[in-house]
Amino acid sequence: MNHTLSKKALAAAAIALLGASGSSLAQNVRANPGYWGDSNGIVVRSGFGLCWRSGSWTPALAIPECEGGVSPQPVAAPPAPAPAPVAAPAPAPAPVAAPAPAPVPAAAPAETFQTQIVDKAVRLEGASFATGSSRLLPGAGSKLDEVVNAARQYPQAGLTVTGYTDSVGNAQANVKLSKARAEAVKAYLVGKGVAAGRITTDGQGAAEPVADNTTAEGRAKNRRVEVRYTVKEETRVRVTR
């Protein structure tokens, strides 16, 4: 009987030694989120040596030492979703020809103003002066009044008064006489309200005759005064471009 008890005691000691060895190994297992761990991060076991699982335990978190040496089974990844069908692109619209531009009507010819410079002259002939005199005769007034009206119509125009004589007498005296005749005309114009600053005078004597000095009629025409004034006139003309 003692022999039998001795065998039982040896068997119990061997089992206890194996359990202690397994418990010691299990106590060194590090915990993961699937198991409870102590303050040192070691898996907490029950009195029977079983590992305490946490509520987060999954087969993927299984520790072999806690599950009897069973390795965690890999969890198959869910199949990738099939790609959504791609719609075929819509066909490009057919090209549409742009409408032809409407014809542009031809512009009507523009009217413009063209400025022309006109040189006008008034000639006082023959009977306006007596022979050898610069005194105006009564008949000269009507001609000179034409000049007065033109001076009023063109207030910016300057007037040039030039006196002439016939060929009778001394040439130098004739120049002096022609100058005096021009001054007489200027005095008449100024007396009618034309500004003296607008009038220039000159004497040419017997130069530039307009008639034959060998006849009494021709000499009368050469005893004259010419009043010239230059004005700018605007004339409406049609210009085609």
Helices and strands as residue ranges (DSSP letters): H 2-27, G 59-61, E 110-124, G 126-128, H 140-153, E 159-163, H 171-191, G 196-198, E 199-203, H 216-222, E 225-239
